Amino acid sequence: MAKKRPQTRATRPQPTDGEIPVVGAREPCPCGSGRRYKACHGRAAAHAVTELVHRPFEGLPGECDWVALRELVPAATVELPLKDGLPEGVPSVTLATVLPMAWPALRRDDGSVLLGLQNDTASGDISRDLADTLQRALTAEPGTPVQARRAPADGPRLQDLLDAEGTFEPVVHSGFEFWIPDTENATPEVTASLERANAAAIPTVKLAGVGAAYWCETPEKNHLRWVMPHPEEQLLDALARLHAAGRSSLGEGTRLVGSFRAHGLTVPVWDLPSGVGADDVEKPAAEFAERLAAALASDAPLTPEERRARGGLTNRQVTLS
């Protein structure tokens, strides 16, 4: 139902910057306590960089779309407003699903910054890793990519750097041409990376009438994948009520096939016939949103039929991250 990426529970990487001492676990701790590093400051450092943050995008404008762009959408960009405004010499900061050569970030020749979202991260907090990459990109030399590293455990998160009152409006692209302002001067490596990415991209469209719902086309059938902000248990109850009543589809030939978890949110998935395009599901999705709101408002105990429907939905649920 969705592309899978290795989970963010990374193994402990080797420190690469001066803020964290490069010592072995069994060596004396640099603090001078006389204890081994792993039994002293190494314990807290290891916990800080490996503890999984289940909702890394919570508190950001457009949390559901952050999750969608991280897990579902091949090619998309979003302009990011910074809390303190753009630094001098940086005309814009743009989030991109993927960058050429899988770079974490890129400072373009004109000083603008592209921040990649779908890279593997070194810790359990994607938000902190992205914030560290963004900060380094803002001061990088124009025309250079930013390399991956482990973010400092006490570093800022995206929630500290981005404007909480700003908007988050993804622009979905059919390919990755946004990588290269001037294709004639692109390096052979970047051109080859662009061709590979375009060949692998699944056609995807963001619905206009409801939030964080993305239609996609695959060879056998189409799908609608809808990232929802509601608490999981409440949402599953509501979906079960609609499913048991025969009101969970998006029209003839469509069906709710299950859901998956991603970054603390639940993503219901519908199968659609191959001939059903994004425009065809705009109205049915808006009508479903009204039915779902009514089902979410109900606190009546589930009937036996609804409990069976809920069990079926739960059995088909997978966790991406």
Secondary structure, DSSP 8 states (H G I E B T S, - for coil): -------S--------STTS----TTSB-TTSSSSBGGGTHHHHHHHHHH---S-TTTTSTTHHHHHHHHHT-SSEEEE--BTT---TT---EEEES--GGG-SEEE-TTS-EEEESSS--SSS-HHHHHHHHHHHHHTS-TTEEE------TT---HHHHB-TTS----EE-SSSGGG-S-GGG--HHHHHHHHHHHHH---EEE-SSSTTEEEEE-SS-EEEEE-B-S-HHHHHHHHHHHHHTT--SSSTT-EEEEEEEETTEEEEEEEE-TT--HHHHHHHHHHHHHHHHHHHH--S---HHHHHHHHHHHHT-EE--
